Amino acid sequence: MMRALWSSASGMVAQQKNIDVISNNISNVNTVGFKGSRADFQDMIYQVIQPAGTLNQERTIPTGIEIGHGTQLVATPTRFAQGDLKDTEDTLDMAIQGDGFFRVKMQDNQTYYTRAGAFTLDESGTLVTANGLPLDPPIQIPPEAEDVLIAEDGTVSTRAAGDIEPTIAGNIELALFPNPRGLQHEGRGLYKQTSATGQEMIRVPGQLGAGIIRSGMLEMSNVKIVDEMVGMIVAQRSYEANAKSIQTADEMLGTANTLRR
């Protein structure tokens, strides 16, 4: 009976963490480039009372007796499905249609990765994220440029007054990983490479599996609010069921304790 208490308690803890993941998804439903996560669970250790295949009166028992000890959170994988593209009519806004990540340089010279393509220019004309992080490699727009053109292959060109042909200012590179779910969330829409991602593969947009760049558009969050609300209801009901199991086990223990010889 004590086992039932602990098993149900593990279920309640698991659903609390499930609600935490769902709530984070819902809170970022309008965050540019956000990718939702899900909570994955697995059963815990089992007590084997009678193994399967045991001989009983010269007969082999086909199934054993095993009692589990609850559940636990095992992973919160990120869903990197494509988000909806929103037209902003701002040339510096960019969305990746397909696989890949923008490469940005941190203050400590480390390269981080993002799907949030709301770029702008800083005081020196460098193309930076909303947090002021420059692309890697950096791209600088000359002050005399009147038009900025960003092609699907990541080529950034500028045109000054009187120019007939545009001048190439740089090329945007995308990063791909064998296991993008191994990226570590760093907040602010940034991801950090880990040993679980595999080797980074730098690609030209539109080539070798990399997505293309859509200038003047933003990739919105891929969170589906209806799915998240349904998941929250299911988690709530599961939490209530586990709480009821604890109450039932407690009542049964109370009944057993009141028995007299």
Buried (B, 14 or more C-beta within 10 A) or exposed (E): EEEBBBBBBBBBBBBEBBBBBBEBBBEBBEBBBBBBBBBEBEEEEEEEEEEEEEEEEEEEBEEEEEEEBBBBBEEBEBEBEBBEBEEBEBBBBBBBBBBBBBBBBBEEEEBBBBBBBBBEBEEEBBBBBBEEBBBBEEBBBEEEBEEBBBBEBBBBBBBEEEEEEBEEBBBBBBBBBEEBBBBEBEEEBBBBBEEEBBEBBBBBBBEEEBBBBBBBBBBBBBBBEEEBEEBBEEBBEBBEEBBEBBEBBBEEBEEEEEEEE
